[in-house]
Amino acid sequence: MNLGPLRVLVIGCGNIAGVFDHGRLTSDLPYTHAGAYTRDDRFVLVACVEPNDKRRNEFMAVWGVPAGFRSIEQALGSGGQFEVISICSPTDSHAHDLEMVLRFKPKLIFCEKPVTASVAETERLVTECNKLKIPLAVNYTRRWDPDISKLQADVQAGRWGQLRSVVGYYNKGILNNGSHMLDLLHLLVGPMDLVKIGKPIHDHLPDDPSVPVWLEGSQGVPVHLACGHAGDYAIFELQLVFSHSVLTMEEGGMYWRERRASDSTTFKGYRMLGEGVRRAGEYPRAMLQAVDNIYRTIYQGEPLASTGASALGAQRICERIKQQVVISQ
């Protein structure tokens, strides 16, 4: 078997493709597809597709990419061969882009979330990938966060006590950003029923409001999603209330706060939460973990941490929430 570097094509040259890592130190952990691929010598970034000439040329210069194309059709016409394809284009382009890159017959596709803007389209493309036996990884990044992997095991083992309730905070659209939270909750809480929605907040795309939501886990655990406004600041935080403690993910996983319950020294007979500790999180390692998982999936048959199937779980809830918003208006 040829275990040479996997040849990578990146579709779309915006923020998550590489821009978020522009100007950062080479020793910094990468937040982008290009940053992660170029830090792992098992991959080689050989081409990109971007219709904006200025953006494409800058991407090629920053990341040392030898070939650039204005369209996937142009890339197909070049006769290039690519083992891994990253789709980093806008969401409304994903369906077309996924359809087209299947013609390359890559070993794996790594797609930004959401896969498409509709459940029906996502289901169709996930089915098509399965038929062609092309693994589809979806960038719900926290599935590759070492803190989340450990937390999932700790919750199952009861290390923090019994889970009583969960509160998540997000903004910038229920599908665009809320799907990240719902995917994370699927991982930690399991399947959830939609109980009630609140008044939508139009703080990003006109057809994708942020929506406060009340959900319920299979064991009756209440899960509440509260919204900020994207015009104020970015927020993505999660608080898990356990019988022995409270654990809070802050700044999207950049930090974690742990508070344990103990007997109160002030009020006899009561147990209170302590001040706890705040520690740096492992979230910055997520993209490197993702490309490592991709390599191991291709060459060792390791399961992908985030797949089209798991992404559909979150998107189905998002679509039900958006349908309820329409009905209530």
N, C-alpha and C positions, 0 to 999 in steps of 0.2 A: 504494500500500500504506500502511495506517495504521501508523506507527511510534511511536505513543503508548506510554506505560508499560504494561507487561504486568501485568494484574490477577492477584494471587496469593491463593490460599486455602491456609492451613496447617491440616493435620489433626493434632491433638494439640499440647498447649501445655506440654510438659515441658522437660527439660534441653536437648536438641539443637534444639528448636524455638526457644528464646529464653533460657531460664533461665541457661545458662552465660555469657551476656553481660550479665546484670543487674548493675548497679552498676559496670560498667567504663566507662572514659572513652570518649567518642564518637570520639576519635582512635585508640583501640585497634583493631587488626584483629579482625574478628568471627570467632567460632567456631560460630555458629548460623545457621539458616535466616533467622530474622527479622533478625538482625544484618546478614547479607550483603545481603538484599533492601533493607533501609532505607538501606544505604550506597550503593546503586546506583540512581540516579534513573531508570533504564530500567524499574524495577519499582515497583509500588505494592501494599502489603499491605492488602487490602480486607476480609478476613474470616478467621475461624478457627473450628474445630470442637473442642470439648473438653467431655466430659460432667461434669467437675468444675467446678462454678460458680465457686468461689474461684479456681482456677487459671486458668480462662478469663478472668474479670474482670481478674485481675492482668496477664495477657498483653495484653489489650486496652488496659489503661491504660498499661503500659510502652511498647508499640510503636505506640500511637495507631491501633489497629485499630477501624474503625467498626462492624463487624457481627460478632456471635458466635453460634454455634449449639451446641446440646447433641449433635447427631448430624448425620451426613452427610445422612440422610433429610430432616431439618429444613432443611438448607442447600439441598437440591434443591427443596424445596417453596417456598423463597423466590424462586425464579426468577433467582437470581444467576448471572452469567456470569464464568468465570475462565479465563484463558489458561494459567496455571501453577499446579499443585497440588503442595504439599509434603506428603508423608506422614511424620509424625514420631511416630506412635502406637506403642504397644508391638508387638513383632514378631508376637505371636499375634493381633493385630487387622489386620495388613497385608492378608491375603487378602481379607477382607470390605471393607476400606477401598479397596483397589485396584479391586475389582469395582464398587463403588458410584461412585467418582469417574470411571470411564470414561463414565458417563452424562452428565457435563458436557461431554464431547468437548473436553477442553483441548488446547492446542497441545503441552504437555509435562507429564509427571509426574516429580517428583523424590522418590524413595523412600529412606528410611533402610534401611540394611543390617541383617540379610539381608532379601531381598525377602519371603520367607515362611519358615516353619520347615521346609518340606520341598521337596526338589528337584522332585517331581511338581507341587506347587502353583505353584512359581515358574515352571516350564516352561510350565504352562497359562496363567498370567497374562502372561508375556513373549510367548507366541504370540498372545494376545488383543490386546495392545498393538500388535503388529506388524500384525495383521489390520486394526485400526482406524487404522493409520498414526499412532499417538501415540507419540512417542519416550519411552523410559523411562530416566531417569538414576538411578543407584544411588550412594548416598553412601559409596563407598570412597574416602575423602577424599584419600588420598595420590596418587591418579591425577591430582589437580589441583595437587599440590605441585610447584613449579618445580624443586626439588632432585631430585625423583624423575624428572621429565622429562629433566633434564640427565644424570642418572646412567644412565638407560636408553640414551641416545645414546652416552655415554662407554663403557659396557660393550660395546655393539655395535662401537664404533670401536677397542676394545682399549686405551684410554687408561691404564687401571690395570694392564694386563697380562692374562694368562689367568685366568679365574675358576677357582679350585681347590675352594672349599667355601663353604658358607653356614651360619650359625647364627642362628636367630631366637629371641627370648625373648618370651613372652606369658603372660597369665593371663585369668581371667574367662570361660572357656568356649571350646571349639573353634569353635563357630558364631558366638557373640556377638562374640568378639574375635579368635579364631584365624583367622576368615575374612578379616579385614583383612590379616593377615600372609600368608595363602595367596594372596589376590588380588594383593598386592604382589609376591610371589615369581613368580606367573604372568607379571607384567609384566616382571620383571627376568631371570628364569631361563627362562621358557617352560613348556610342559607338563611335569608331573612324575609319576613313578610312585610309588605307596605301597609302601614296602619293609617297614616294621615299625612297630608302635605299642608304647608303654610303658604303665605302670599309670596309669589315669585319676585325676585329682585333682578332687574335687567341691568347687569353691570359688566357685560362683555359683548357677546354676539347676540343680535336681536332674537334669534330662534333658539337660544340656549341660555335661559335664565338660571341664576342660582336660586335654589328652592330649599327652604327649611323642611325637614322631613322627620317623621317618627316611624321607625321600623321596629320589628321585634324578631329576635333570634329564635331558633328552634326550641331552646330551653326556656323561652319566655323572657329572655334578657332584653330590656328596653334599650334601643339605640336611637339617639337623637342627633341629627345633623343641623347645626346652626350656621348661619351665613354672615359673613362680612360683606363689604362692598369693595370690588376690585379697584375702584377709583381711590380708595383710601390707602390701602397697602395690601400686600400679599399675605394670606394666612392659610396655613394647612397644619392643623394640630389635632391631637387625639388624646382624650383622657379616658382611662379605664379605671373604673371603681371596683375594687376587689374587697372581699371580706376582711383581709388583713392589711390592705395597703391601697394606695392610689398611684398609678403610673401614668405619666404624661409625656407624650411625644411633642416636642416643641420645635418650631422653625422647620417643619417638614421632616424632622428626623436628625437635624444637625445637633440637637441636644435632647436629653431625656432627664426628667425629674422623677425621683423615687421618694415616696413618703410612706413610712410604716406606722401602723397603729401600736400604741402602748398605753399602759395605765396612766391616767392623768395624775400629775403631782399637785394639781390645783383643785379639781373636783373629784372627790372620793367616789369610787364606784363607776367612773366613766373611763372609757378608752378614747384617746384622741390621736389624731395624726400628728406626727412630728414634722419639724421643718424640712427634714429630708436632705437629699443631695441632688445637685444638678451636674451632669457629666456630659462630655462631648459624645456624640453619636457616631455610628459607623456608616451613615448614609453616603458620605463622599466616596466610599468604596464600591457603591452599587454598580456603576457602569463597568468597572474592571471585572467585577463578579459576573456581570451579564455576558461579556465577551468570553470569559473563561468558560461559563456554562455553555455558550454557543459552540465553542471549540470541542468541548467534551461530548456534547450532543452529537456532533458530526462524526467524530472519530472513535468515541467510546460508548455511544448509545445512551448517555446519561439523559434523564428526563429534563425537559425545559422547565424552569421555575415559573415562567409566565407564557401561556400559550393562547392561541385563538379561542380555544374552548373556555379557558378560565376568564379571558377578556369578555366573552359573551355573557358570562354570569353577571358581571357588573353592568354591561350595556343594557341587558334586559330590564334591570331595575330602573336605570336611567330613563329608558323609553317609557316605562309604565308611569314614572313620575311626571314626565313631560306630557303624557296623554291626560293625566289627572289635572295638570295645570290648564290645559285647553278646555277640558270639561267644566272646570270651576269658573272659567272666565265668561 
